[in-house]
Amino acid sequence: MRTLQDIERCRTYFERVYDETYSSIRRQVALKVRAVEDIEDILQDAYCEYYKSLLKRGIGFARGDRACI
């Protein structure tokens, strides 16, 4: 079970990774997805899964953040 400190550390780490990667990953998704309305759904799903993984495994597993997303 994660402590509140672990959860806060994951949240802070996630926010940093999100800010650093969102634009470039959005561009990559936009190149592959024809339906513009699906882009945000795909991004939301990807970042949600990434955050769940951070909470489950801790930030130590997330080396090469962009590759994880």
PDB file of N, CA, C and O in Angstrom:
ATOM      1  N   MET A   1       0.843  -1.183   0.000  1.00  0.00           N
ATOM      2  CA  MET A   1       0.000   0.000   0.000  1.00  0.00           C
ATOM      3  C   MET A   1       0.888   1.247   0.000  1.00  0.00           C
ATOM      4  O   MET A   1       1.883   1.318   0.721  1.00  0.00           O
ATOM      5  N   ARG A   2       0.522   2.186  -0.791  1.00  0.00           N
ATOM      6  CA  ARG A   2       1.284   3.428  -0.927  1.00  0.00           C
ATOM      7  C   ARG A   2       0.932   4.409   0.182  1.00  0.00           C
ATOM      8  O   ARG A   2      -0.221   4.508   0.603  1.00  0.00           O
ATOM      9  N   THR A   3       1.934   5.123   0.640  1.00  0.00           N
ATOM     10  CA  THR A   3       1.699   6.168   1.638  1.00  0.00           C
ATOM     11  C   THR A   3       1.237   7.436   0.920  1.00  0.00           C
ATOM     12  O   THR A   3       1.334   7.544  -0.302  1.00  0.00           O
ATOM     13  N   LEU A   4       0.742   8.378   1.690  1.00  0.00           N
ATOM     14  CA  LEU A   4       0.338   9.656   1.101  1.00  0.00           C
ATOM     15  C   LEU A   4       1.526  10.351   0.447  1.00  0.00           C
ATOM     16  O   LEU A   4       1.367  11.020  -0.574  1.00  0.00           O
ATOM     17  N   GLN A   5       2.701  10.200   1.019  1.00  0.00           N
ATOM     18  CA  GLN A   5       3.909  10.791   0.429  1.00  0.00           C
ATOM     19  C   GLN A   5       4.220  10.167  -0.925  1.00  0.00           C
ATOM     20  O   GLN A   5       4.587  10.868  -1.868  1.00  0.00           O
ATOM     21  N   ASP A   6       4.071   8.837  -1.021  1.00  0.00           N
ATOM     22  CA  ASP A   6       4.292   8.145  -2.290  1.00  0.00           C
ATOM     23  C   ASP A   6       3.306   8.637  -3.351  1.00  0.00           C
ATOM     24  O   ASP A   6       3.684   8.885  -4.496  1.00  0.00           O
ATOM     25  N   ILE A   7       2.059   8.772  -2.961  1.00  0.00           N
ATOM     26  CA  ILE A   7       1.027   9.219  -3.892  1.00  0.00           C
ATOM     27  C   ILE A   7       1.308  10.643  -4.350  1.00  0.00           C
ATOM     28  O   ILE A   7       1.171  10.958  -5.532  1.00  0.00           O
ATOM     29  N   GLU A   8       1.698  11.494  -3.423  1.00  0.00           N
ATOM     30  CA  GLU A   8       2.025  12.882  -3.774  1.00  0.00           C
ATOM     31  C   GLU A   8       3.239  12.933  -4.693  1.00  0.00           C
ATOM     32  O   GLU A   8       3.257  13.712  -5.646  1.00  0.00           O
ATOM     33  N   ARG A   9       4.237  12.126  -4.425  1.00  0.00           N
ATOM     34  CA  ARG A   9       5.419  12.061  -5.273  1.00  0.00           C
ATOM     35  C   ARG A   9       5.045  11.608  -6.686  1.00  0.00           C
ATOM     36  O   ARG A   9       5.540  12.157  -7.670  1.00  0.00           O
ATOM     37  N   CYS A  10       4.171  10.607  -6.782  1.00  0.00           N
ATOM     38  CA  CYS A  10       3.703  10.136  -8.089  1.00  0.00           C
ATOM     39  C   CYS A  10       2.938  11.226  -8.819  1.00  0.00           C
ATOM     40  O   CYS A  10       3.122  11.414 -10.021  1.00  0.00           O
ATOM     41  N   ARG A  11       2.088  11.939  -8.112  1.00  0.00           N
ATOM     42  CA  ARG A  11       1.299  12.999  -8.727  1.00  0.00           C
ATOM     43  C   ARG A  11       2.201  14.098  -9.269  1.00  0.00           C
ATOM     44  O   ARG A  11       2.025  14.550 -10.400  1.00  0.00           O
ATOM     45  N   THR A  12       3.159  14.523  -8.469  1.00  0.00           N
ATOM     46  CA  THR A  12       4.092  15.571  -8.881  1.00  0.00           C
ATOM     47  C   THR A  12       4.912  15.117 -10.089  1.00  0.00           C
ATOM     48  O   THR A  12       5.100  15.874 -11.042  1.00  0.00           O
ATOM     49  N   TYR A  13       5.390  13.891 -10.040  1.00  0.00           N
ATOM     50  CA  TYR A  13       6.172  13.334 -11.135  1.00  0.00           C
ATOM     51  C   TYR A  13       5.322  13.255 -12.403  1.00  0.00           C
ATOM     52  O   TYR A  13       5.772  13.637 -13.483  1.00  0.00           O
ATOM     53  N   PHE A  14       4.097  12.759 -12.265  1.00  0.00           N
ATOM     54  CA  PHE A  14       3.195  12.650 -13.407  1.00  0.00           C
ATOM     55  C   PHE A  14       2.948  14.013 -14.043  1.00  0.00           C
ATOM     56  O   PHE A  14       2.997  14.148 -15.266  1.00  0.00           O
ATOM     57  N   GLU A  15       2.686  15.009 -13.228  1.00  0.00           N
ATOM     58  CA  GLU A  15       2.418  16.349 -13.753  1.00  0.00           C
ATOM     59  C   GLU A  15       3.609  16.886 -14.544  1.00  0.00           C
ATOM     60  O   GLU A  15       3.433  17.522 -15.583  1.00  0.00           O
ATOM     61  N   ARG A  16       4.811  16.629 -14.053  1.00  0.00           N
ATOM     62  CA  ARG A  16       6.005  17.073 -14.778  1.00  0.00           C
ATOM     63  C   ARG A  16       6.137  16.359 -16.117  1.00  0.00           C
ATOM     64  O   ARG A  16       6.388  16.990 -17.144  1.00  0.00           O
ATOM     65  N   VAL A  17       5.965  15.036 -16.099  1.00  0.00           N
ATOM     66  CA  VAL A  17       6.055  14.255 -17.333  1.00  0.00           C
ATOM     67  C   VAL A  17       4.961  14.682 -18.315  1.00  0.00           C
ATOM     68  O   VAL A  17       5.216  14.833 -19.510  1.00  0.00           O
ATOM     69  N   TYR A  18       3.760  14.870 -17.809  1.00  0.00           N
ATOM     70  CA  TYR A  18       2.642  15.303 -18.657  1.00  0.00           C
ATOM     71  C   TYR A  18       2.981  16.625 -19.341  1.00  0.00           C
ATOM     72  O   TYR A  18       2.818  16.757 -20.554  1.00  0.00           O
ATOM     73  N   ASP A  19       3.446  17.591 -18.575  1.00  0.00           N
ATOM     74  CA  ASP A  19       3.784  18.907 -19.128  1.00  0.00           C
ATOM     75  C   ASP A  19       4.895  18.813 -20.168  1.00  0.00           C
ATOM     76  O   ASP A  19       4.876  19.531 -21.168  1.00  0.00           O
ATOM     77  N   GLU A  20       5.854  17.936 -19.937  1.00  0.00           N
ATOM     78  CA  GLU A  20       7.004  17.815 -20.832  1.00  0.00           C
ATOM     79  C   GLU A  20       6.706  17.016 -22.100  1.00  0.00           C
ATOM     80  O   GLU A  20       7.383  17.196 -23.112  1.00  0.00           O
ATOM     81  N   THR A  21       5.705  16.140 -22.058  1.00  0.00           N
ATOM     82  CA  THR A  21       5.484  15.227 -23.186  1.00  0.00           C
ATOM     83  C   THR A  21       4.193  15.459 -23.959  1.00  0.00           C
ATOM     84  O   THR A  21       4.067  14.990 -25.090  1.00  0.00           O
ATOM     85  N   TYR A  22       3.242  16.164 -23.384  1.00  0.00           N
ATOM     86  CA  TYR A  22       1.905  16.241 -23.983  1.00  0.00           C
ATOM     87  C   TYR A  22       1.919  16.736 -25.426  1.00  0.00           C
ATOM     88  O   TYR A  22       1.313  16.107 -26.293  1.00  0.00           O
ATOM     89  N   SER A  23       2.586  17.832 -25.698  1.00  0.00           N
ATOM     90  CA  SER A  23       2.559  18.412 -27.052  1.00  0.00           C
ATOM     91  C   SER A  23       3.121  17.461 -28.097  1.00  0.00           C
ATOM     92  O   SER A  23       2.518  17.267 -29.153  1.00  0.00           O
ATOM     93  N   SER A  24       4.263  16.873 -27.809  1.00  0.00           N
ATOM     94  CA  SER A  24       4.874  15.990 -28.807  1.00  0.00           C
ATOM     95  C   SER A  24       4.070  14.707 -28.997  1.00  0.00           C
ATOM     96  O   SER A  24       3.937  14.216 -30.118  1.00  0.00           O
ATOM     97  N   ILE A  25       3.542  14.172 -27.920  1.00  0.00           N
ATOM     98  CA  ILE A  25       2.747  12.948 -28.052  1.00  0.00           C
ATOM     99  C   ILE A  25       1.429  13.249 -28.767  1.00  0.00           C
ATOM    100  O   ILE A  25       0.946  12.431 -29.550  1.00  0.00           O
ATOM    101  N   ARG A  26       0.851  14.414 -28.501  1.00  0.00           N
ATOM    102  CA  ARG A  26      -0.375  14.802 -29.192  1.00  0.00           C
ATOM    103  C   ARG A  26      -0.125  14.896 -30.699  1.00  0.00           C
ATOM    104  O   ARG A  26      -0.955  14.458 -31.496  1.00  0.00           O
ATOM    105  N   ARG A  27       1.004  15.459 -31.082  1.00  0.00           N
ATOM    106  CA  ARG A  27       1.336  15.542 -32.509  1.00  0.00           C
ATOM    107  C   ARG A  27       1.458  14.151 -33.124  1.00  0.00           C
ATOM    108  O   ARG A  27       0.968  13.913 -34.228  1.00  0.00           O
ATOM    109  N   GLN A  28       2.111  13.231 -32.408  1.00  0.00           N
ATOM    110  CA  GLN A  28       2.272  11.868 -32.921  1.00  0.00           C
ATOM    111  C   GLN A  28       0.923  11.181 -33.091  1.00  0.00           C
ATOM    112  O   GLN A  28       0.679  10.517 -34.098  1.00  0.00           O
ATOM    113  N   VAL A  29       0.049  11.345 -32.099  1.00  0.00           N
ATOM    114  CA  VAL A  29      -1.279  10.731 -32.184  1.00  0.00           C
ATOM    115  C   VAL A  29      -2.063  11.354 -33.337  1.00  0.00           C
ATOM    116  O   VAL A  29      -2.741  10.644 -34.079  1.00  0.00           O
ATOM    117  N   ALA A  30      -1.976  12.660 -33.490  1.00  0.00           N
ATOM    118  CA  ALA A  30      -2.708  13.356 -34.553  1.00  0.00           C
ATOM    119  C   ALA A  30      -2.267  12.881 -35.931  1.00  0.00           C
ATOM    120  O   ALA A  30      -3.076  12.860 -36.858  1.00  0.00           O
ATOM    121  N   LEU A  31      -1.017  12.505 -36.083  1.00  0.00           N
ATOM    122  CA  LEU A  31      -0.538  11.997 -37.373  1.00  0.00           C
ATOM    123  C   LEU A  31      -1.127  10.633 -37.713  1.00  0.00           C
ATOM    124  O   LEU A  31      -1.249  10.273 -38.884  1.00  0.00           O
ATOM    125  N   LYS A  32      -1.487   9.885 -36.687  1.00  0.00           N
ATOM    126  CA  LYS A  32      -1.969   8.518 -36.912  1.00  0.00           C
ATOM    127  C   LYS A  32      -3.488   8.370 -36.870  1.00  0.00           C
ATOM    128  O   LYS A  32      -4.029   7.393 -37.388  1.00  0.00           O
ATOM    129  N   VAL A  33      -4.173   9.322 -36.261  1.00  0.00           N
ATOM    130  CA  VAL A  33      -5.613   9.213 -36.062  1.00  0.00           C
ATOM    131  C   VAL A  33      -6.327  10.197 -36.984  1.00  0.00           C
ATOM    132  O   VAL A  33      -6.032  11.392 -36.965  1.00  0.00           O
ATOM    133  N   ARG A  34      -7.236   9.715 -37.764  1.00  0.00           N
ATOM    134  CA  ARG A  34      -7.944  10.580 -38.709  1.00  0.00           C
ATOM    135  C   ARG A  34      -9.039  11.402 -38.030  1.00  0.00           C
ATOM    136  O   ARG A  34      -9.248  12.565 -38.378  1.00  0.00           O
ATOM    137  N   ALA A  35      -9.719  10.819 -37.090  1.00  0.00           N
ATOM    138  CA  ALA A  35     -10.839  11.498 -36.432  1.00  0.00           C
ATOM    139  C   ALA A  35     -10.302  12.398 -35.312  1.00  0.00           C
ATOM    140  O   ALA A  35      -9.830  11.916 -34.283  1.00  0.00           O
ATOM    141  N   VAL A  36     -10.381  13.684 -35.530  1.00  0.00           N
ATOM    142  CA  VAL A  36      -9.855  14.664 -34.574  1.00  0.00           C
ATOM    143  C   VAL A  36     -10.483  14.489 -33.199  1.00  0.00           C
ATOM    144  O   VAL A  36      -9.808  14.656 -32.183  1.00  0.00           O
ATOM    145  N   GLU A  37     -11.750  14.160 -33.160  1.00  0.00           N
ATOM    146  CA  GLU A  37     -12.434  14.011 -31.869  1.00  0.00           C
ATOM    147  C   GLU A  37     -11.912  12.831 -31.050  1.00  0.00           C
ATOM    148  O   GLU A  37     -12.143  12.765 -29.843  1.00  0.00           O
ATOM    149  N   ASP A  38     -11.213  11.907 -31.695  1.00  0.00           N
ATOM    150  CA  ASP A  38     -10.660  10.753 -30.978  1.00  0.00           C
ATOM    151  C   ASP A  38      -9.305  11.041 -30.334  1.00  0.00           C
ATOM    152  O   ASP A  38      -8.875  10.312 -29.439  1.00  0.00           O
ATOM    153  N   ILE A  39      -8.642  12.084 -30.779  1.00  0.00           N
ATOM    154  CA  ILE A  39      -7.289  12.374 -30.294  1.00  0.00           C
ATOM    155  C   ILE A  39      -7.267  12.569 -28.779  1.00  0.00           C
ATOM    156  O   ILE A  39      -6.456  11.955 -28.086  1.00  0.00           O
ATOM    157  N   GLU A  40      -8.144  13.411 -28.270  1.00  0.00           N
ATOM    158  CA  GLU A  40      -8.157  13.672 -26.824  1.00  0.00           C
ATOM    159  C   GLU A  40      -8.525  12.422 -26.025  1.00  0.00           C
ATOM    160  O   GLU A  40      -7.993  12.205 -24.936  1.00  0.00           O
ATOM    161  N   ASP A  41      -9.427  11.602 -26.555  1.00  0.00           N
ATOM    162  CA  ASP A  41      -9.787  10.358 -25.867  1.00  0.00           C
ATOM    163  C   ASP A  41      -8.589   9.422 -25.758  1.00  0.00           C
ATOM    164  O   ASP A  41      -8.347   8.821 -24.711  1.00  0.00           O
ATOM    165  N   ILE A  42      -7.855   9.310 -26.838  1.00  0.00           N
ATOM    166  CA  ILE A  42      -6.672   8.441 -26.848  1.00  0.00           C
ATOM    167  C   ILE A  42      -5.630   8.949 -25.861  1.00  0.00           C
ATOM    168  O   ILE A  42      -5.049   8.171 -25.103  1.00  0.00           O
ATOM    169  N   LEU A  43      -5.398  10.259 -25.874  1.00  0.00           N
ATOM    170  CA  LEU A  43      -4.433  10.839 -24.944  1.00  0.00           C
ATOM    171  C   LEU A  43      -4.860  10.648 -23.492  1.00  0.00           C
ATOM    172  O   LEU A  43      -4.045  10.321 -22.630  1.00  0.00           O
ATOM    173  N   GLN A  44      -6.135  10.854 -23.239  1.00  0.00           N
ATOM    174  CA  GLN A  44      -6.635  10.676 -21.875  1.00  0.00           C
ATOM    175  C   GLN A  44      -6.438   9.238 -21.416  1.00  0.00           C
ATOM    176  O   GLN A  44      -5.987   9.000 -20.295  1.00  0.00           O
ATOM    177  N   ASP A  45      -6.769   8.289 -22.264  1.00  0.00           N
ATOM    178  CA  ASP A  45      -6.591   6.880 -21.910  1.00  0.00           C
ATOM    179  C   ASP A  45      -5.118   6.550 -21.648  1.00  0.00           C
ATOM    180  O   ASP A  45      -4.792   5.864 -20.679  1.00  0.00           O
ATOM    181  N   ALA A  46      -4.237   7.042 -22.515  1.00  0.00           N
ATOM    182  CA  ALA A  46      -2.807   6.749 -22.380  1.00  0.00           C
ATOM    183  C   ALA A  46      -2.241   7.330 -21.087  1.00  0.00           C
ATOM    184  O   ALA A  46      -1.528   6.645 -20.354  1.00  0.00           O
ATOM    185  N   TYR A  47      -2.557   8.588 -20.811  1.00  0.00           N
ATOM    186  CA  TYR A  47      -2.025   9.215 -19.596  1.00  0.00           C
ATOM    187  C   TYR A  47      -2.664   8.632 -18.340  1.00  0.00           C
ATOM    188  O   TYR A  47      -2.019   8.557 -17.294  1.00  0.00           O
ATOM    189  N   CYS A  48      -3.893   8.229 -18.434  1.00  0.00           N
ATOM    190  CA  CYS A  48      -4.570   7.589 -17.288  1.00  0.00           C
ATOM    191  C   CYS A  48      -3.876   6.265 -16.940  1.00  0.00           C
ATOM    192  O   CYS A  48      -3.616   5.981 -15.771  1.00  0.00           O
ATOM    193  N   GLU A  49      -3.587   5.476 -17.951  1.00  0.00           N
ATOM    194  CA  GLU A  49      -2.904   4.201 -17.729  1.00  0.00           C
ATOM    195  C   GLU A  49      -1.502   4.425 -17.181  1.00  0.00           C
ATOM    196  O   GLU A  49      -1.044   3.681 -16.314  1.00  0.00           O
ATOM    197  N   TYR A  50      -0.828   5.441 -17.681  1.00  0.00           N
ATOM    198  CA  TYR A  50       0.512   5.773 -17.187  1.00  0.00           C
ATOM    199  C   TYR A  50       0.450   6.148 -15.706  1.00  0.00           C
ATOM    200  O   TYR A  50       1.276   5.695 -14.913  1.00  0.00           O
ATOM    201  N   TYR A  51      -0.518   6.968 -15.339  1.00  0.00           N
ATOM    202  CA  TYR A  51      -0.653   7.383 -13.933  1.00  0.00           C
ATOM    203  C   TYR A  51      -0.969   6.183 -13.036  1.00  0.00           C
ATOM    204  O   TYR A  51      -0.418   6.060 -11.942  1.00  0.00           O
ATOM    205  N   LYS A  52      -1.844   5.314 -13.496  1.00  0.00           N
ATOM    206  CA  LYS A  52      -2.151   4.106 -12.715  1.00  0.00           C
ATOM    207  C   LYS A  52      -0.902   3.256 -12.516  1.00  0.00           C
ATOM    208  O   LYS A  52      -0.687   2.703 -11.438  1.00  0.00           O
ATOM    209  N   SER A  53      -0.078   3.153 -13.561  1.00  0.00           N
ATOM    210  CA  SER A  53       1.170   2.393 -13.451  1.00  0.00           C
ATOM    211  C   SER A  53       2.120   3.030 -12.450  1.00  0.00           C
ATOM    212  O   SER A  53       2.782   2.331 -11.683  1.00  0.00           O
ATOM    213  N   LEU A  54       2.187   4.362 -12.456  1.00  0.00           N
ATOM    214  CA  LEU A  54       3.025   5.051 -11.475  1.00  0.00           C
ATOM    215  C   LEU A  54       2.568   4.742 -10.063  1.00  0.00           C
ATOM    216  O   LEU A  54       3.386   4.464  -9.186  1.00  0.00           O
ATOM    217  N   LEU A  55       1.257   4.788  -9.840  1.00  0.00           N
ATOM    218  CA  LEU A  55       0.734   4.512  -8.501  1.00  0.00           C
ATOM    219  C   LEU A  55       0.996   3.071  -8.082  1.00  0.00           C
ATOM    220  O   LEU A  55       1.291   2.797  -6.918  1.00  0.00           O
ATOM    221  N   LYS A  56       0.888   2.162  -9.029  1.00  0.00           N
ATOM    222  CA  LYS A  56       1.056   0.745  -8.718  1.00  0.00           C
ATOM    223  C   LYS A  56       2.531   0.364  -8.533  1.00  0.00           C
ATOM    224  O   LYS A  56       2.878  -0.352  -7.594  1.00  0.00           O
ATOM    225  N   ARG A  57       3.389   0.847  -9.430  1.00  0.00           N
ATOM    226  CA  ARG A  57       4.791   0.425  -9.437  1.00  0.00           C
ATOM    227  C   ARG A  57       5.750   1.435  -8.827  1.00  0.00           C
ATOM    228  O   ARG A  57       6.888   1.097  -8.501  1.00  0.00           O
ATOM    229  N   GLY A  58       5.299   2.660  -8.673  1.00  0.00           N
ATOM    230  CA  GLY A  58       6.183   3.715  -8.183  1.00  0.00           C
ATOM    231  C   GLY A  58       6.930   4.370  -9.337  1.00  0.00           C
ATOM    232  O   GLY A  58       6.943   3.856 -10.456  1.00  0.00           O
ATOM    233  N   ILE A  59       7.546   5.501  -9.055  1.00  0.00           N
ATOM    234  CA  ILE A  59       8.188   6.248 -10.125  1.00  0.00           C
ATOM    235  C   ILE A  59       9.503   5.612 -10.574  1.00  0.00           C
ATOM    236  O   ILE A  59      10.049   5.994 -11.610  1.00  0.00           O
ATOM    237  N   GLY A  60      10.006   4.669  -9.826  1.00  0.00           N
ATOM    238  CA  GLY A  60      11.247   3.994 -10.208  1.00  0.00           C
ATOM    239  C   GLY A  60      11.141   3.216 -11.502  1.00  0.00           C
ATOM    240  O   GLY A  60      12.146   3.037 -12.189  1.00  0.00           O
ATOM    241  N   PHE A  61       9.958   2.748 -11.856  1.00  0.00           N
ATOM    242  CA  PHE A  61       9.793   1.970 -13.084  1.00  0.00           C
ATOM    243  C   PHE A  61       9.812   2.858 -14.314  1.00  0.00           C
ATOM    244  O   PHE A  61      10.054   2.365 -15.416  1.00  0.00           O
ATOM    245  N   ALA A  62       9.569   4.133 -14.164  1.00  0.00           N
ATOM    246  CA  ALA A  62       9.327   5.031 -15.290  1.00  0.00           C
ATOM    247  C   ALA A  62      10.611   5.662 -15.810  1.00  0.00           C
ATOM    248  O   ALA A  62      10.785   6.878 -15.725  1.00  0.00           O
ATOM    249  N   ARG A  63      11.483   4.869 -16.330  1.00  0.00           N
ATOM    250  CA  ARG A  63      12.671   5.398 -16.987  1.00  0.00           C
ATOM    251  C   ARG A  63      12.343   5.484 -18.473  1.00  0.00           C
ATOM    252  O   ARG A  63      11.817   4.532 -19.050  1.00  0.00           O
ATOM    253  N   GLY A  64      12.643   6.593 -19.080  1.00  0.00           N
ATOM    254  CA  GLY A  64      12.242   6.801 -20.468  1.00  0.00           C
ATOM    255  C   GLY A  64      10.761   7.065 -20.525  1.00  0.00           C
ATOM    256  O   GLY A  64      10.013   6.326 -21.165  1.00  0.00           O
ATOM    257  N   ASP A  65      10.333   8.124 -19.853  1.00  0.00           N
ATOM    258  CA  ASP A  65       8.912   8.428 -19.672  1.00  0.00           C
ATOM    259  C   ASP A  65       8.117   8.408 -20.970  1.00  0.00           C
ATOM    260  O   ASP A  65       7.009   7.874 -21.022  1.00  0.00           O
ATOM    261  N   ARG A  66       8.674   8.976 -21.987  1.00  0.00           N
ATOM    262  CA  ARG A  66       7.966   9.053 -23.265  1.00  0.00           C
ATOM    263  C   ARG A  66       7.663   7.663 -23.808  1.00  0.00           C
ATOM    264  O   ARG A  66       6.589   7.433 -24.363  1.00  0.00           O
ATOM    265  N   ALA A  67       8.596   6.742 -23.652  1.00  0.00           N
ATOM    266  CA  ALA A  67       8.380   5.373 -24.100  1.00  0.00           C
ATOM    267  C   ALA A  67       7.285   4.679 -23.311  1.00  0.00           C
ATOM    268  O   ALA A  67       6.580   3.823 -23.845  1.00  0.00           O
ATOM    269  N   CYS A  68       7.135   5.045 -22.031  1.00  0.00           N
ATOM    270  CA  CYS A  68       6.100   4.440 -21.195  1.00  0.00           C
ATOM    271  C   CYS A  68       4.700   4.860 -21.636  1.00  0.00           C
ATOM    272  O   CYS A  68       3.747   4.087 -21.540  1.00  0.00           O
ATOM    273  N   ILE A  69       4.593   6.076 -22.112  1.00  0.00           N
ATOM    274  CA  ILE A  69       3.292   6.604 -22.502  1.00  0.00           C
ATOM    275  C   ILE A  69       2.977   6.096 -23.875  1.00  0.00           C
ATOM    276  O   ILE A  69       1.920   6.411 -24.422  1.00  0.00           O
TER     277      ILE A  69
END
